[in-house]
Amino acid sequence: MYVTSTNLVHYLIARGHVTRHSVVSGEFSVTEVAGRNRSFRVARGDDRSLFVKQIKELDQTTIDSLRREAVCYRVTSDRRFDLLSEITPSFVDYDPLRHLLIVELIVDAENLTQCHRRLGSYPEVLARRLGKALAAVHEAFRELPLGELDESLFPGHPPWSFSFHEQDAHTLNPALQQLLGIVRADDRFCQELDSLRDGWQADGLIHGDSKWSNCLVSPDENEQPRIHLIDWELADLGDPLWDIAGVLQGYLSEWILHASLDNESTPEEFLQNFGDLFSSMQPAMRGLWRSYNARLTDQDESPERVLRCMRYVGARMLMTVIEYLNWSGGLDHNRMTMIGFSRKILCDPREAASLVLGIETARQDEPTA
C-alpha cells in the first residue's frame, strides 16, 4: 500500500495516530511535500504534528536507508538520551511492511540554507548553537553500546566520495563522467582520496549527511534559534569530524554558488584570491569549531584533528558537486570552482585551516598522502 494525501488519514486512524474526532471536526489536514520520497506533513489539531515518509523505490539500498533512519530516531528518543529530545524529531512509528516512517514534525522551522539567505548573513550565534548540537549528538552516541546496532545497517564504511575516482564510468551520466575524468587525470587528487579512505576510523555513530538542508532552525520559547538534525538515512559508524566537515563545507559552497564570479576568469585564477571571501564567514565557521570542541572536553584543537577535518571538508565539497550533477545538466563555472576548492583543501589543509578556522598549524604535523 502506497499512502497518498487521500488515503493517509485511514492509515493513521488504523495505527492509532489520528482520532476520528479530529478528522470530523476539521482539525486534521495533510500537505504533501515534494522530494525523492512520498512525504507528508500532518496536522492533527493538537501540539504534535506529524511528518510521514514512505520510500518510492523498493530496492534494498533504499529500504535499508529508511530502516537505518528509523533506528536512529528510536535511539534519540530513548530516555537515556534526553539531551537529544530537542535536537532530533521524536520517533512515532515505523512500519517495515509498508516501508513507512513517522516522526514528530518540527513546526515553524526552516533549513540552514533558507535561514542564512533570509537573514543575508551568517550569524556566529547560529553556528555556535549548531556546534553544540553536533557535540551533544556525538557525546550521547559515544554512550551507546555498539552491540545494540545491526552491523548490516551500520557497517562503518568510509564515505562514498572517497572512492569516486574508482567508479565505473559507464554507470554515470555524462556530467559525472566529465567530473570523473577531471579527478582521474589528477594523480594528487586521487592519492588524497585514497589516503582518506585508507585512514577512515569508525569511532562512533554519526549523522553522515550533515549538509545545510538537513539542519533545521526553529525558535525556542525565548525566540532564540534551536537546531534540529533530520534525515538520518546515511547514518553510520564513522568519524564525528565528518559531520563537522559537512557543515563547514556548506559555508564555502554557499559562497561559491552565490558569489559574483567573473566568467572570464578561470577557477584557478579565482582561487588565487580566495582569502578575502571568508571575511563574512570565518567568525561563524570558527565559532562552530570552537563550540563543538568546548563541549567535548576530551577533544582539542590538535593539529592532527584540525587538518583531518579540513581534508574531510575538501572531500565533502567533491560530494556536493557529485550530488548536484546527479540531477543537473552539466558542470558550470561555479561547480568547476568548487572542484578546484575541493582539490586545494585536500592538498593543502594547512592553508585551509588558516583561512576557514583561523588556526595556524606547523608543517611537520600535516598528514601525508
C-alpha positions as CSV (number, residue, x, y, z in Angstrom):
1,M,0.0,0.0,0.0
2,Y,1.3,3.4,-1.0
3,V,0.0,6.2,1.0
4,T,-1.4,9.3,-0.7
5,S,-2.8,12.6,0.7
6,T,-6.2,11.0,0.3
7,N,-5.8,7.6,2.0
8,L,-3.2,8.6,4.6
9,V,-6.0,9.5,7.0
10,H,-7.3,6.0,7.1
11,Y,-3.8,4.6,7.7
12,L,-3.2,6.9,10.6
13,I,-6.5,6.2,12.2
14,A,-5.8,2.4,11.9
15,R,-2.4,2.9,13.5
16,G,-3.8,5.0,16.3
17,H,-2.1,8.2,15.4
18,V,-5.2,10.2,14.5
19,T,-8.6,10.3,16.0
20,R,-11.8,10.3,14.0
21,H,-12.9,13.3,16.1
22,S,-10.0,15.4,14.8
23,V,-10.9,14.5,11.2
24,V,-14.6,15.2,11.6
25,S,-14.0,18.5,13.5
26,G,-11.8,19.8,10.7
27,E,-8.6,19.9,12.8
28,F,-6.9,17.3,10.6
29,S,-5.0,18.2,7.4
30,V,-2.4,16.7,5.1
31,T,0.1,18.5,3.0
32,E,2.3,16.6,0.5
33,V,6.0,17.6,0.4
34,A,7.9,17.2,-2.9
35,G,11.1,15.1,-2.7
36,R,12.6,11.7,-3.5
37,N,10.2,10.0,-1.1
38,R,6.5,10.2,-0.5
39,S,6.4,12.7,2.3
40,F,3.5,14.4,4.1
41,R,3.0,17.0,6.8
42,V,0.1,16.1,9.0
43,A,-1.7,18.5,11.4
44,R,-3.8,16.7,14.0
45,G,-5.4,19.5,15.9
46,D,-3.0,19.2,18.9
47,D,0.5,20.4,19.7
48,R,2.2,17.4,17.9
49,S,2.0,17.5,14.1
50,L,3.5,14.5,12.2
51,F,5.9,14.0,9.4
52,V,5.3,10.9,7.3
53,K,7.9,9.4,4.9
54,Q,7.4,6.4,2.6
55,I,10.0,5.3,0.1
56,K,9.1,5.2,-3.6
57,E,11.7,2.7,-4.9
58,L,11.6,-0.8,-3.3
59,D,15.3,-1.6,-3.8
60,Q,17.3,-3.0,-0.9
61,T,19.5,0.1,-0.6
62,T,16.5,2.4,-0.2
63,I,14.8,0.0,2.2
64,D,17.9,-0.2,4.4
65,S,18.2,3.6,4.4
66,L,14.7,4.0,5.9
67,R,15.4,1.2,8.4
68,R,18.6,3.0,9.4
69,E,16.8,6.3,9.9
70,A,14.1,4.6,12.0
71,V,16.8,3.0,14.2
72,C,18.4,6.4,14.7
73,Y,15.2,8.1,15.7
74,R,14.4,5.3,18.1
75,V,17.8,5.8,19.7
76,T,17.5,9.5,20.0
77,S,14.0,9.1,21.6
78,D,15.4,6.7,24.2
79,R,15.2,8.1,27.7
80,R,19.0,7.5,28.1
81,F,19.5,10.4,25.6
82,D,17.1,13.1,26.9
83,L,19.6,15.6,25.8
84,L,18.7,14.8,22.2
85,S,15.0,15.3,22.5
86,E,15.2,18.9,21.3
87,I,17.8,18.2,18.6
88,T,16.1,15.4,16.7
89,P,12.5,14.8,15.9
90,S,10.7,12.4,18.2
91,F,10.1,8.9,16.9
92,V,6.5,8.0,16.4
93,D,6.2,4.8,14.3
94,Y,7.9,2.6,11.8
95,D,6.0,0.2,9.5
96,P,8.6,-2.2,7.9
97,L,5.9,-3.8,5.7
98,R,4.9,-0.6,4.1
99,H,8.4,1.0,4.4
100,L,6.9,4.0,6.2
101,L,8.4,6.1,9.0
102,I,6.5,8.7,11.1
103,V,8.2,11.3,13.3
104,E,7.1,14.4,15.1
105,L,7.1,17.4,12.7
106,I,9.3,20.3,13.7
107,V,7.0,23.3,13.3
108,D,7.9,26.8,12.3
109,A,11.3,25.6,11.0
110,E,13.5,26.4,8.1
111,N,16.7,24.8,7.0
112,L,20.0,26.4,7.4
113,T,20.2,27.5,3.8
114,Q,16.9,29.2,3.9
115,C,17.7,30.8,7.2
116,H,21.0,32.3,6.0
117,R,19.5,33.6,2.8
118,R,16.6,35.2,4.6
119,L,19.0,36.9,7.0
120,G,21.5,37.7,4.3
121,S,24.3,36.9,6.8
122,Y,26.0,34.0,8.7
123,P,25.4,34.7,12.4
124,E,28.0,33.4,14.7
125,V,25.4,32.6,17.4
126,L,23.7,30.2,15.0
127,A,26.9,28.5,14.1
128,R,27.8,28.1,17.8
129,R,24.5,26.5,18.6
130,L,24.9,24.1,15.7
131,G,28.4,23.2,17.0
132,K,26.9,22.5,20.4
133,A,24.1,20.4,18.9
134,L,26.5,18.2,16.9
135,A,28.7,17.8,20.0
136,A,25.6,16.7,22.1
137,V,24.7,14.1,19.4
138,H,28.3,12.7,19.3
139,E,28.6,12.8,23.1
140,A,25.4,10.9,23.5
141,F,26.2,8.3,20.8
142,R,29.5,7.5,22.5
143,E,27.5,6.1,25.4
144,L,25.5,3.8,23.0
145,P,26.6,0.2,23.2
146,L,27.6,-0.6,19.6
147,G,26.3,-4.1,20.1
148,E,22.8,-2.6,20.0
149,L,23.3,-1.7,16.4
150,D,22.7,-4.0,13.4
151,E,26.1,-4.5,11.8
152,S,24.4,-5.0,8.4
153,L,22.9,-1.5,8.7
154,F,25.9,0.2,10.2
155,P,29.0,-1.4,8.7
156,G,31.3,1.6,9.2
157,H,32.2,2.1,5.6
158,P,34.1,5.2,4.5
159,P,32.0,7.9,2.8
160,W,31.5,7.0,-0.9
161,S,33.1,10.2,-2.2
162,F,36.5,8.8,-1.1
163,S,36.2,6.2,-3.8
164,F,34.5,8.3,-6.6
165,H,37.7,8.1,-8.8
166,E,37.2,4.3,-8.9
167,Q,33.7,4.4,-10.2
168,D,32.7,2.6,-13.5
169,A,32.3,5.5,-15.9
170,H,29.6,3.5,-17.8
171,T,27.3,3.7,-14.8
172,L,27.4,7.5,-14.7
173,N,25.6,10.3,-16.6
174,P,27.6,12.5,-19.0
175,A,28.2,15.2,-16.4
176,L,29.6,12.8,-13.8
177,Q,31.7,11.1,-16.5
178,Q,33.2,14.6,-17.2
179,L,33.9,15.1,-13.4
180,L,35.4,11.6,-13.2
181,G,37.8,12.4,-16.0
182,I,38.9,15.6,-14.2
183,V,39.6,13.8,-10.9
184,R,41.3,10.7,-12.5
185,A,43.6,13.0,-14.6
186,D,44.9,14.5,-11.3
187,D,47.2,11.9,-9.5
188,R,47.4,14.0,-6.4
189,F,43.7,14.4,-6.1
190,C,43.3,10.6,-6.3
191,Q,46.1,10.0,-3.8
192,E,44.4,12.3,-1.3
193,L,41.1,10.5,-1.7
194,D,42.8,7.1,-1.3
195,S,44.5,8.4,1.9
196,L,41.3,9.4,3.4
197,R,39.6,6.1,2.6
198,D,42.5,4.0,3.9
199,G,42.7,6.0,7.2
200,W,39.0,6.1,7.9
201,Q,38.1,5.1,11.5
202,A,34.6,4.2,12.7
203,D,34.8,5.7,16.2
204,G,31.0,6.1,16.8
205,L,27.6,6.6,15.3
206,I,27.5,9.8,13.2
207,H,24.8,11.5,11.1
208,G,26.7,11.1,7.9
209,D,24.9,13.7,5.8
210,S,25.1,16.9,7.8
211,K,24.5,19.3,4.9
212,W,22.6,22.6,5.5
213,S,19.4,21.2,4.1
214,N,19.4,18.6,6.9
215,C,19.9,21.2,9.7
216,L,16.7,22.9,10.7
217,V,16.3,26.1,12.7
218,S,13.2,26.9,14.8
219,P,12.5,29.4,17.5
220,D,12.5,28.3,21.1
221,E,10.2,29.7,23.8
222,N,12.5,32.8,24.0
223,E,12.6,33.3,20.3
224,Q,16.2,32.1,20.2
225,P,17.3,29.7,17.4
226,R,17.0,26.0,18.2
227,I,18.9,23.5,16.0
228,H,17.4,20.2,14.8
229,L,19.1,17.4,12.7
230,I,16.9,15.5,10.3
231,D,17.2,12.8,7.6
232,W,19.4,10.1,9.2
233,E,19.3,7.8,6.2
234,L,23.1,7.9,5.8
235,A,23.9,7.5,9.5
236,D,26.7,5.0,10.1
237,L,29.7,4.3,12.3
238,G,32.4,6.7,11.4
239,D,34.5,9.7,12.3
240,P,32.5,12.5,14.1
241,L,34.6,15.1,12.3
242,W,32.9,14.1,9.0
243,D,29.7,15.7,10.4
244,I,31.6,18.9,11.3
245,A,33.1,19.0,7.8
246,G,29.7,18.6,6.2
247,V,28.5,21.9,7.8
248,L,31.8,23.7,7.2
249,Q,31.8,23.0,3.5
250,G,28.2,24.3,3.4
251,Y,29.6,27.8,4.1
252,L,32.2,27.5,1.3
253,S,29.8,26.0,-1.2
254,E,27.2,28.7,-0.4
255,W,29.7,31.5,-1.1
256,I,30.9,30.0,-4.3
257,L,27.4,29.3,-5.7
258,H,26.2,32.8,-5.0
259,A,29.4,34.9,-5.4
260,S,29.6,37.3,-8.3
261,L,32.2,35.3,-10.3
262,D,33.9,36.8,-13.3
263,N,33.0,34.3,-16.0
264,E,36.1,35.4,-18.0
265,S,38.4,34.2,-15.2
266,T,39.3,30.6,-14.7
267,P,38.5,28.8,-11.4
268,E,42.3,28.7,-10.9
269,E,42.6,32.5,-11.2
270,F,39.7,33.0,-8.9
271,L,41.2,30.7,-6.3
272,Q,44.4,32.7,-6.1
273,N,42.4,35.5,-4.4
274,F,40.0,33.4,-2.3
275,G,41.4,34.6,1.1
276,D,39.2,37.7,1.2
277,L,36.0,35.7,0.7
278,F,36.0,34.4,4.3
279,S,35.7,37.8,6.0
280,S,32.0,37.4,6.5
281,M,32.1,33.7,7.2
282,Q,35.1,32.9,9.2
283,P,33.6,34.0,12.6
284,A,30.8,31.6,12.1
285,M,33.0,28.7,11.0
286,R,35.4,29.2,13.8
287,G,32.6,29.7,16.2
288,L,31.1,26.3,15.2
289,W,34.5,24.6,15.6
290,R,35.2,26.1,19.0
291,S,31.8,25.5,20.4
292,Y,31.9,21.9,19.2
293,N,35.3,21.2,20.9
294,A,34.4,23.1,24.0
295,R,31.5,20.8,24.8
296,L,33.6,17.6,24.1
297,T,36.0,18.3,26.9
298,D,38.3,15.4,25.9
299,Q,38.8,16.9,22.4
300,D,41.0,19.9,21.4
301,E,42.4,21.8,18.5
302,S,45.3,19.4,18.0
303,P,46.9,19.9,14.5
304,E,46.1,16.3,13.6
305,R,42.3,16.8,14.2
306,V,42.3,20.2,12.6
307,L,44.0,19.0,9.4
308,R,41.9,15.8,9.3
309,C,38.7,17.9,9.5
310,M,39.9,20.2,6.7
311,R,40.7,17.3,4.4
312,Y,37.2,16.0,5.1
313,V,35.9,19.4,4.1
314,G,37.6,19.0,0.7
315,A,36.1,15.5,0.2
316,R,32.7,16.7,1.3
317,M,32.8,19.5,-1.3
318,L,33.5,17.0,-4.0
319,M,30.5,15.0,-2.8
320,T,28.4,18.2,-3.1
321,V,29.4,18.6,-6.7
322,I,28.6,14.9,-7.4
323,E,25.1,15.2,-5.8
324,Y,24.4,18.2,-7.9
325,L,25.5,16.5,-11.1
326,N,23.2,13.6,-10.4
327,W,20.3,15.8,-11.1
328,S,21.6,18.6,-13.4
329,G,22.8,19.1,-16.9
330,G,26.5,19.6,-16.6
331,L,29.5,21.3,-15.0
332,D,29.0,25.1,-14.8
333,H,31.6,27.7,-13.8
334,N,30.6,27.6,-10.1
335,R,30.9,23.8,-9.9
336,M,34.3,23.9,-11.6
337,T,35.4,26.4,-8.9
338,M,34.1,24.0,-6.3
339,I,36.2,21.2,-7.7
340,G,39.2,23.5,-7.5
341,F,38.4,24.3,-3.9
342,S,38.0,20.6,-3.1
343,R,41.4,19.8,-4.5
344,K,43.1,22.8,-2.9
345,I,41.8,22.0,0.5
346,L,42.7,18.3,0.2
347,C,46.2,19.1,-0.9
348,D,46.8,22.0,1.4
349,P,44.7,21.5,4.6
350,R,47.1,23.8,6.5
351,E,46.2,26.8,4.4
352,A,42.5,25.8,4.6
353,A,42.7,25.6,8.4
354,S,44.2,29.1,8.5
355,L,41.5,30.6,6.2
356,V,38.5,28.7,7.4
357,L,39.1,28.4,11.1
358,G,41.9,31.0,11.7
359,I,44.1,28.2,13.1
360,E,47.8,28.0,12.2
361,T,49.4,24.6,12.2
362,A,53.0,23.5,12.0
363,R,54.1,21.9,8.7
364,Q,55.5,18.8,10.4
365,D,52.1,18.0,11.7
366,E,50.4,17.7,8.3
367,P,49.3,14.2,7.4
368,T,51.0,12.9,4.2
369,A,49.1,11.3,1.4
